[in-house]
Amino acid sequence: MNDSGEETGRAARSRRSDARRNKETLLEAAAAVFVTSGVEAPVRDIAARAGVGVGTIYRHFPTRADLIIAVYRHQVESLAEAGPALLKTTPTAHAALGQWIGLFVDFLVTKHGLAAVLKSDSAGFDTLHAYFLDRLVPVCTELLDAAAAAGEIRSDLQAYELMRGVGNLCIGAESDPRYDARRLVELLVQGLRTSPADRPGG
């Protein structure tokens, strides 16, 4: 490849990289606006938060449904990536599990109508729910296995049942300010711990 061709290739890669970053910025802005204002928030509010024009959003996401689905997938991907990262940077596997479950709770209780919108198209919702499970159950399994291997938690808990239990604890958290789902989930995660006598060398 001559110099001109190499420069063209670099420019194309740079444009693709910029487009990815711009899309990420849009999705993060949309997610933040959805949390505070719900999924029916004006597109102009999302554009203002992202620092772009309204036309840029419609170029990436022609309909509100496209945007909502993209935000959902983006948040699921962020959760999936957070699990391995926390295992590498957190002092203990149990602490990593607790932090990841905290992020999972944030995802569940701040959707503000997202699930209801997705359920309006049951076929599309089923597809997204399957994607949600396919991406996140293995991550939760990895965290549970690491904590169990370290002797920090009991080893007979399945990722799906833990996630389902956390989800059930989060029901109603949006509509009742007296109900603190995060506190109950923290107690649940603490309750997974083995007693000192159960741990290796205990």
Secondary structure, DSSP 8 states (H G I E B T S, - for coil): --HHHHHHHHHHHHHHHHHHHHHHHHHHHHHHHHHHH-TT--HHHHHHHHTS-HHHHHHH-SSHHHHHHHHHHHHHHHHHHHHHHHHHHSSSHHHHHHHHHHHHHHHHHS-TTHHHHHHTSHHHHHHHHHHHHHHHHHHHHHHHHHHHHTTSB-S---HHHHHHHHHHHHTTTTT-TT--HHHHHHHHHHHTB--GGGSTT-
